[in-house]
Amino acid sequence: MTNPSAADHAAVATLPNRIVKAWAEQDPGAFAEVFTEDGTMILPGVFVRGRDDIRSFMSEAFSGPYKDTTVTGDPIGLRFLGAEVAILHTDGGFLMGAEVAVAPGNAVRAAWLVVKQDGTWRLAAYQNSPKFAA
């Protein structure tokens, strides 16, 4: 395996920013577009498979429980498993309304399995869990 380029490192590290931006704009299409066509998303109590189902889930969520929320996600680790596969870990969470800091009960740690398809890095699998024990 060759070493990943600086451009690949940067592209993978910016995936959380794309999710944060899509969430801030409450845009389920932009959110789902970060995923591969058959990508998966696991949240506490939620399992969604496929870009179309992720889009549908987020559309309903932005109209319901995720309405007027934002998220944060900062990379804390990045490891390339091959030339076109990497795992990214982030710390982040949900911000409710006008909050500027994530409350401990809304903090998450996440794992992002990312793959390079047709020259673009996409999210193949995402899973988060609470950062702090309840």
Legacy VTK file of the C-alpha trace (Angstrom):
# vtk DataFile Version 3.0
C-alpha trace
ASCII
DATASET POLYDATA
POINTS 134 float
0.000 0.000 0.000
1.244 3.468 -0.799
0.941 6.252 1.717
-2.249 8.301 1.334
-1.722 11.736 -0.121
-2.168 14.947 1.816
-5.219 15.599 -0.375
-6.757 12.266 0.687
-6.101 13.051 4.356
-7.737 16.457 3.949
-10.725 15.098 2.016
-11.464 12.460 4.645
-10.991 14.896 7.526
-13.514 17.317 6.006
-16.360 14.761 5.788
-17.649 15.735 9.260
-17.829 19.360 8.077
-20.094 18.299 5.203
-22.424 16.544 7.651
-22.383 19.513 10.059
-23.206 21.907 7.185
-26.017 19.720 5.815
-27.478 19.406 9.306
-27.247 23.152 9.960
-29.127 23.736 6.711
-31.580 20.927 7.611
-30.867 19.498 4.135
-31.532 15.745 4.005
-30.310 15.511 0.401
-26.915 17.035 1.157
-26.678 14.886 4.282
-27.402 11.660 2.390
-25.052 12.607 -0.464
-22.074 12.198 1.891
-22.872 8.451 2.051
-22.215 5.733 -0.496
-25.287 4.430 -2.311
-25.439 1.474 0.110
-24.105 3.318 3.169
-25.337 2.624 6.681
-26.081 4.887 9.617
-26.399 3.617 13.173
-27.553 5.962 15.917
-28.872 4.898 19.335
-32.044 2.984 18.499
-31.711 3.622 14.747
-30.356 1.568 11.838
-30.747 2.949 8.304
-29.287 1.387 5.148
-28.952 3.042 1.754
-28.665 6.648 0.646
-32.378 6.920 -0.230
-33.457 5.620 3.189
-30.952 7.888 4.942
-32.397 10.843 3.003
-35.949 9.839 3.979
-35.003 9.304 7.614
-33.277 12.676 7.844
-36.153 14.423 6.077
-38.547 13.147 8.744
-36.051 13.842 11.523
-35.460 17.442 10.398
-39.227 17.942 10.472
-39.511 16.293 13.888
-37.001 15.544 16.648
-33.970 17.128 14.901
-35.793 20.317 13.922
-33.880 23.434 15.025
-30.860 21.396 16.138
-27.279 21.450 14.959
-24.408 19.015 15.385
-20.683 19.188 15.860
-18.041 16.650 14.961
-14.313 17.092 15.347
-11.846 14.462 14.136
-9.875 12.809 16.943
-8.291 10.065 14.879
-7.781 9.058 11.267
-6.270 5.795 10.055
-6.035 4.617 6.464
-6.670 0.884 6.076
-5.770 0.941 2.390
-5.419 3.362 -0.468
-9.200 3.839 -0.676
-10.443 2.919 2.818
-10.065 4.797 6.089
-11.595 4.973 9.525
-12.207 8.330 11.143
-13.184 8.898 14.768
-14.872 12.066 15.959
-16.091 13.703 19.137
-19.191 15.824 18.824
-22.837 15.957 19.645
-26.175 17.670 19.351
-26.840 21.320 20.060
-30.420 22.163 20.914
-31.787 25.556 19.863
-29.365 28.329 20.772
-26.888 26.158 22.703
-23.253 26.903 21.936
-21.731 23.951 23.805
-22.717 20.296 23.736
-24.362 19.189 26.982
-22.807 16.015 28.420
-26.022 14.070 27.747
-25.880 15.041 24.059
-22.174 14.300 23.496
-21.252 11.446 21.143
-18.194 9.643 19.916
-18.471 8.313 16.373
-16.760 5.951 13.961
-16.843 6.731 10.226
-15.815 4.057 7.727
-14.981 5.968 4.564
-14.189 4.766 1.066
-12.983 6.424 -2.096
-15.367 5.861 -5.012
-14.797 7.413 -8.412
-12.271 9.805 -6.892
-14.602 11.003 -4.117
-14.407 10.071 -0.446
-17.808 8.949 0.886
-19.168 7.566 4.096
-19.805 3.803 3.874
-20.777 3.308 7.511
-21.395 5.696 10.402
-22.082 4.801 14.018
-22.214 6.912 17.126
-22.821 6.259 20.758
-23.051 8.415 23.867
-19.675 9.756 24.929
-20.563 9.748 28.609
-22.325 7.014 30.553
-25.862 7.898 31.581
LINES 1 135
134 0 1 2 3 4 5 6 7 8 9 10 11 12 13 14 15 16 17 18 19 20 21 22 23 24 25 26 27 28 29 30 31 32 33 34 35 36 37 38 39 40 41 42 43 44 45 46 47 48 49 50 51 52 53 54 55 56 57 58 59 60 61 62 63 64 65 66 67 68 69 70 71 72 73 74 75 76 77 78 79 80 81 82 83 84 85 86 87 88 89 90 91 92 93 94 95 96 97 98 99 100 101 102 103 104 105 106 107 108 109 110 111 112 113 114 115 116 117 118 119 120 121 122 123 124 125 126 127 128 129 130 131 132 133
